Amino acid sequence: MKFHILAVGNKMPDWIREGYMEYCQRMPKEAELLLVEIKPEKRVGSKNTRQLLQAESERIQTVLPSGCYIIVLDESGKQVTTMKLAEMMDRWMEFGQDVAFIIGGADGLHQDIKQMAHEKLALSAMTLPHGLARVLLAEQLYRAFSINRNHPYHRA
């Protein structure tokens, strides 16, 4: 099974890339993490926010693997505990369906992307930098997998 992280934003600082890779490399092949960075639309000229989000939405849809269970990360989404995420992961793995997590850019996500999602989750009630969100998501996925495999990484 694969966990796809589709993230609007590229040219991340080294600490973001290194943090993400730390958890990506820890995940076993049976729960592989795959990151797709999506070039954000340039915030120059006369384009309004709706047009920017539309352009990014089209890029997201182009790289979205077919047949995935789609989860949008959004500050208005449902907050879940790590234990609940572990339960959700167990269910996804049981069904064998790949999961795509979508992280928007500076202006969020177009409504079309939000509407195609099966679920909307929030990593925090606080606003996070989008690069940090991918690191936090990767860590939480690794932690959830560790919980499900009784690995000592997670200590309650």
Backbone bond lengths (Angstrom), bond angles and torsions (degrees), N, CA, C in turn:
res aa  C-N    CA-C-N  psi(-1)  N-CA   C-N-CA  omega(-1)  CA-C   N-CA-C  phi
1 M - - - 1.447 - - 1.516 108.49 -
2 K 1.319 114.61 149.03 1.458 120.07 -178.54 1.526 110.34 -122.44
3 F 1.324 113.86 142.11 1.462 121.51 172.19 1.528 106.07 -110.36
4 H 1.315 115.76 109.56 1.461 121.52 179.75 1.527 108.06 -92.02
5 I 1.301 116.05 131.59 1.466 120.61 173.57 1.524 105.87 -114.17
6 L 1.326 115.56 109.63 1.457 121.96 178.11 1.519 106.67 -99.86
7 A 1.314 116.06 112.54 1.460 120.46 -172.36 1.522 110.89 -124.47
8 V 1.319 115.66 121.69 1.457 119.78 174.05 1.524 106.40 -72.78
9 G 1.304 115.06 122.35 1.469 121.27 -178.85 1.511 109.69 133.07
10 N 1.297 115.02 134.12 1.451 121.03 175.94 1.524 107.75 -138.16
11 K 1.304 116.28 -179.18 1.468 120.97 -177.85 1.526 110.91 56.91
12 M 1.326 116.06 48.32 1.457 121.98 179.27 1.527 109.91 -75.13
13 P 1.333 116.53 151.75 1.467 119.45 175.73 1.530 110.86 -63.35
14 D 1.308 115.76 158.29 1.468 121.26 -178.27 1.516 112.37 -54.38
15 W 1.334 117.94 -40.43 1.464 119.58 -176.12 1.527 111.51 -64.83
16 I 1.319 117.47 -30.54 1.470 121.09 176.16 1.529 109.11 -69.38
17 R 1.326 116.25 -50.45 1.472 120.16 179.87 1.525 111.02 -59.28
18 E 1.322 117.01 -44.25 1.465 120.85 -178.56 1.531 111.34 -66.74
19 G 1.323 116.88 -41.92 1.465 120.37 178.38 1.515 111.80 -62.56
20 Y 1.317 116.31 -44.95 1.465 120.01 178.46 1.530 110.49 -62.44
21 M 1.323 116.34 -47.01 1.471 120.99 -177.26 1.525 111.91 -63.06
22 E 1.314 117.54 -32.85 1.470 121.04 178.20 1.529 110.39 -55.06
23 Y 1.326 116.71 -48.30 1.465 120.34 -177.22 1.523 111.89 -82.10
24 C 1.306 117.19 -31.86 1.457 121.02 177.10 1.526 109.65 -60.24
25 Q 1.316 117.04 -43.85 1.466 121.28 -178.47 1.523 112.46 -70.47
26 R 1.304 117.43 -24.67 1.468 120.63 178.92 1.525 112.72 -76.07
27 M 1.323 116.55 -25.58 1.469 119.92 -177.29 1.528 109.82 -69.26
28 P 1.324 117.09 136.47 1.464 120.26 177.60 1.531 110.50 -73.74
29 K 1.299 116.34 162.96 1.474 121.44 -179.19 1.531 112.22 -59.62
30 E 1.327 117.01 -26.89 1.462 119.22 -179.17 1.525 112.69 -73.41
31 A 1.330 116.55 -10.05 1.470 121.79 177.65 1.527 108.38 -141.51
32 E 1.299 115.66 59.20 1.454 122.72 -172.55 1.532 112.14 -70.34
33 L 1.340 115.57 138.17 1.466 122.25 174.16 1.519 108.63 -98.05
34 L 1.309 116.62 130.14 1.462 121.69 178.43 1.522 108.83 -128.39
35 L 1.309 116.66 121.92 1.459 121.87 -179.54 1.518 109.94 -101.60
36 V 1.333 115.71 131.04 1.454 121.74 172.14 1.521 106.37 -120.33
37 E 1.334 115.38 114.97 1.461 119.58 176.58 1.520 108.81 -87.73
38 I 1.307 115.59 133.23 1.462 122.22 -177.39 1.520 108.14 -112.25
39 K 1.310 114.80 125.88 1.456 119.84 -178.16 1.530 110.05 -62.74
40 P 1.339 116.64 125.22 1.474 118.24 177.65 1.528 110.66 -72.69
41 E 1.296 115.43 152.59 1.462 120.74 175.56 1.529 107.84 -71.40
42 K 1.307 116.31 139.21 1.474 120.27 -179.37 1.516 110.28 -65.62
43 R 1.313 115.04 134.65 1.469 121.97 -179.13 1.529 110.29 -92.97
44 V 1.311 115.27 56.85 1.465 120.52 178.13 1.518 108.07 -133.50
45 G 1.316 115.26 164.79 1.456 119.41 176.58 1.515 112.75 81.59
46 S 1.316 114.70 -154.38 1.463 119.96 -171.88 1.528 113.56 -99.68
47 K 1.328 118.28 9.63 1.470 119.57 -179.35 1.520 110.61 -71.59
48 N 1.334 115.37 135.01 1.459 119.46 176.01 1.532 109.17 -89.37
49 T 1.324 115.94 173.85 1.469 121.20 -176.44 1.517 111.44 -59.44
50 R 1.310 118.04 -39.81 1.459 121.47 179.84 1.522 110.84 -60.51
51 Q 1.322 117.09 -42.64 1.462 121.25 179.34 1.529 111.39 -67.53
52 L 1.325 116.66 -38.79 1.463 120.78 178.10 1.525 110.57 -62.97
53 L 1.332 115.41 -47.74 1.464 120.39 -179.96 1.531 111.63 -64.13
54 Q 1.328 116.95 -35.72 1.463 121.16 178.56 1.529 109.90 -63.78
55 A 1.311 117.11 -44.63 1.470 120.68 179.63 1.527 110.56 -62.81
56 E 1.328 116.67 -42.62 1.468 120.04 178.75 1.527 111.20 -67.90
57 S 1.329 116.41 -36.44 1.461 121.22 177.79 1.526 110.40 -60.08
58 E 1.306 117.04 -42.48 1.464 121.01 179.34 1.527 110.50 -64.09
59 R 1.316 117.37 -39.68 1.466 120.74 178.04 1.525 110.96 -65.64
60 I 1.321 116.21 -40.01 1.475 120.61 178.78 1.530 109.53 -62.46
61 Q 1.321 116.34 -48.53 1.462 120.52 -177.66 1.531 111.98 -62.51
62 T 1.327 116.75 -30.16 1.463 121.04 178.85 1.530 111.57 -66.13
63 V 1.338 117.20 -35.76 1.477 120.32 -175.77 1.526 113.10 -101.71
64 L 1.317 117.64 -2.84 1.465 120.98 -179.73 1.525 109.88 -69.87
65 P 1.341 117.26 117.65 1.465 118.93 179.49 1.529 110.35 -64.36
66 S 1.309 115.76 141.66 1.465 119.21 -178.85 1.524 110.50 -73.06
67 G 1.311 114.64 150.14 1.456 121.10 175.55 1.519 115.44 78.11
68 C 1.309 117.68 7.49 1.467 120.67 -179.60 1.531 111.38 -81.59
69 Y 1.312 114.18 152.69 1.457 121.19 167.73 1.526 104.45 -80.75
70 I 1.315 118.11 121.16 1.465 122.30 -170.66 1.523 110.92 -101.08
71 I 1.322 114.94 126.61 1.462 121.84 176.77 1.523 108.31 -124.06
72 V 1.302 115.39 122.54 1.459 121.96 176.61 1.521 108.17 -93.98
73 L 1.327 115.98 132.80 1.453 119.93 173.44 1.522 107.61 -94.24
74 D 1.318 115.21 121.91 1.460 120.96 -173.63 1.524 107.79 -151.01
75 E 1.307 116.25 141.28 1.476 119.41 -177.57 1.523 112.80 -61.01
76 S 1.336 118.07 -20.64 1.465 120.21 178.10 1.527 112.07 -92.97
77 G 1.320 116.57 3.65 1.458 120.42 -179.83 1.511 112.87 -74.79
78 K 1.322 115.02 175.14 1.460 122.33 -179.80 1.526 109.03 -73.94
79 Q 1.323 115.95 134.19 1.453 120.53 174.84 1.522 108.60 -92.77
80 V 1.330 115.49 134.26 1.451 120.46 179.22 1.522 109.11 -126.65
81 T 1.318 115.24 154.02 1.451 120.18 175.15 1.526 108.94 -76.32
82 T 1.308 115.91 166.11 1.461 120.32 176.14 1.521 110.39 -62.87
83 M 1.325 117.35 -37.91 1.468 120.24 178.14 1.531 111.13 -63.38
84 K 1.310 116.64 -39.72 1.464 120.76 177.29 1.530 110.09 -65.99
85 L 1.327 117.12 -40.19 1.459 120.68 176.77 1.525 110.18 -61.27
86 A 1.329 116.88 -39.69 1.467 120.78 177.37 1.534 110.54 -61.63
87 E 1.333 117.39 -40.90 1.460 121.34 176.95 1.527 110.58 -63.63
88 M 1.326 115.92 -42.90 1.462 120.52 179.36 1.536 109.59 -62.61
89 M 1.326 116.24 -43.84 1.465 120.74 -179.98 1.519 111.01 -61.66
90 D 1.308 116.07 -41.69 1.464 120.96 177.71 1.533 110.33 -57.53
91 R 1.324 115.84 -43.72 1.466 121.60 179.55 1.530 110.53 -65.14
92 W 1.347 117.00 -44.43 1.467 119.86 179.46 1.519 110.55 -61.30
93 M 1.331 115.87 -42.31 1.462 119.68 -178.46 1.530 111.17 -68.60
94 E 1.319 115.57 -33.86 1.464 120.01 177.50 1.526 111.18 -62.68
95 F 1.339 115.78 -40.58 1.462 120.64 179.30 1.529 111.88 -79.02
96 G 1.334 116.72 -18.26 1.457 120.86 178.10 1.514 114.73 71.75
97 Q 1.310 116.63 15.36 1.458 120.91 -179.11 1.526 109.45 -91.37
98 D 1.332 117.22 130.71 1.453 120.25 175.92 1.530 109.35 -62.68
99 V 1.328 114.97 153.51 1.463 121.47 -179.15 1.525 108.54 -119.99
100 A 1.314 116.40 135.69 1.463 122.01 175.98 1.527 108.51 -115.74
101 F 1.319 115.48 120.70 1.458 122.12 173.64 1.518 107.02 -98.87
102 I 1.320 116.73 132.31 1.461 120.53 -178.74 1.521 109.31 -116.11
103 I 1.330 114.79 123.72 1.467 122.58 178.26 1.524 107.05 -112.99
104 G 1.311 116.61 121.89 1.461 121.51 -178.81 1.514 112.78 -76.69
105 G 1.306 114.83 178.38 1.455 122.32 179.20 1.518 112.05 -93.34
106 A 1.306 115.10 -156.12 1.467 121.75 -175.16 1.524 113.56 -57.97
107 D 1.319 116.66 -31.78 1.462 120.49 -178.06 1.527 112.86 -103.38
108 G 1.328 116.82 9.44 1.457 120.09 178.34 1.514 111.67 91.96
109 L 1.334 115.33 -145.35 1.459 122.08 -177.09 1.525 110.83 -126.84
110 H 1.298 115.43 147.68 1.467 121.73 176.12 1.534 108.84 -65.54
111 Q 1.297 115.76 149.27 1.469 121.60 -179.04 1.528 112.03 -58.18
112 D 1.326 117.69 -32.73 1.475 120.91 179.09 1.526 111.10 -59.74
113 I 1.316 116.78 -40.86 1.465 121.31 179.82 1.528 109.33 -68.33
114 K 1.315 116.79 -43.71 1.468 120.34 179.45 1.526 110.81 -61.31
115 Q 1.324 117.24 -37.84 1.463 120.84 -177.88 1.524 112.85 -72.97
116 M 1.322 117.61 -26.50 1.461 118.97 -179.82 1.529 112.05 -83.13
117 A 1.332 116.83 -8.79 1.467 121.22 -178.37 1.529 111.25 -73.08
118 H 1.318 114.91 144.56 1.461 121.08 173.50 1.525 110.56 -80.68
119 E 1.322 115.43 -29.57 1.466 121.53 178.32 1.515 109.75 -145.98
120 K 1.322 114.18 155.67 1.454 122.03 175.43 1.526 106.93 -124.96
121 L 1.331 116.47 118.52 1.464 121.55 -179.20 1.522 110.12 -118.60
122 A 1.323 115.23 152.74 1.462 122.19 173.16 1.520 107.97 -117.11
123 L 1.317 116.09 133.44 1.461 119.76 176.35 1.520 111.07 -76.59
124 S 1.324 116.43 -25.34 1.453 121.75 -177.62 1.521 108.78 -162.88
125 A 1.313 116.28 157.52 1.459 120.09 172.81 1.529 109.94 -75.94
126 M 1.328 115.96 -16.87 1.455 120.80 177.91 1.523 109.67 -85.93
127 T 1.312 116.22 153.78 1.455 121.09 175.02 1.520 108.20 -78.49
128 L 1.334 115.48 128.76 1.462 120.92 -178.69 1.522 109.93 -112.62
129 P 1.329 117.21 148.50 1.463 118.28 170.37 1.530 108.13 -61.03
130 H 1.309 116.94 141.78 1.457 119.92 -173.86 1.523 112.92 -63.64
131 G 1.328 117.59 -31.93 1.463 120.32 175.68 1.514 111.30 -65.52
132 L 1.314 116.06 -42.06 1.465 120.44 179.02 1.531 110.18 -65.27
133 A 1.312 117.07 -34.03 1.469 120.39 179.71 1.523 110.96 -59.87
134 R 1.317 118.12 -38.59 1.474 119.19 -180.00 1.519 111.31 -69.47
135 V 1.348 117.01 -35.02 1.471 120.18 177.09 1.525 109.48 -67.20
136 L 1.325 116.51 -46.63 1.462 121.54 -179.89 1.531 110.81 -61.89
137 L 1.317 117.32 -42.23 1.465 120.72 178.35 1.529 110.66 -62.70
138 A 1.320 117.33 -45.60 1.470 120.65 179.59 1.523 110.59 -60.66
139 E 1.331 117.23 -42.49 1.464 120.11 179.13 1.520 110.84 -63.94
140 Q 1.308 117.50 -43.90 1.461 120.70 -178.52 1.524 111.91 -67.30
141 L 1.319 117.55 -35.05 1.463 119.84 175.74 1.525 110.39 -66.70
142 Y 1.324 116.50 -40.98 1.468 119.36 176.72 1.531 110.31 -64.19
143 R 1.326 116.50 -42.55 1.469 120.69 179.66 1.532 110.36 -62.71
144 A 1.335 116.73 -44.95 1.473 120.59 179.26 1.527 110.39 -61.14
145 F 1.322 116.89 -42.60 1.459 119.89 178.13 1.529 110.23 -62.87
146 S 1.333 116.19 -41.59 1.468 121.07 179.02 1.525 111.66 -61.57
147 I 1.309 116.31 -40.92 1.468 120.98 177.63 1.529 109.55 -60.62
148 N 1.320 116.05 -46.82 1.469 120.52 -177.66 1.524 112.90 -66.35
149 R 1.318 117.09 -22.46 1.464 120.87 -179.66 1.536 112.13 -105.63
150 N 1.343 116.40 11.56 1.463 122.26 179.83 1.536 112.77 55.14
151 H 1.303 115.02 34.64 1.464 121.85 177.55 1.536 107.59 -81.02
152 P 1.335 118.07 142.68 1.470 119.90 -175.22 1.539 115.33 -72.80
153 Y 1.337 119.54 1.93 1.464 120.73 179.24 1.531 111.71 -55.27
154 H 1.325 115.99 -42.77 1.468 120.61 179.37 1.514 109.79 -94.76
155 R 1.293 115.62 119.37 1.462 120.93 177.04 1.520 108.52 -116.95
156 A 1.295 116.32 118.50 1.469 121.16 -177.72 1.516 111.06 -83.00
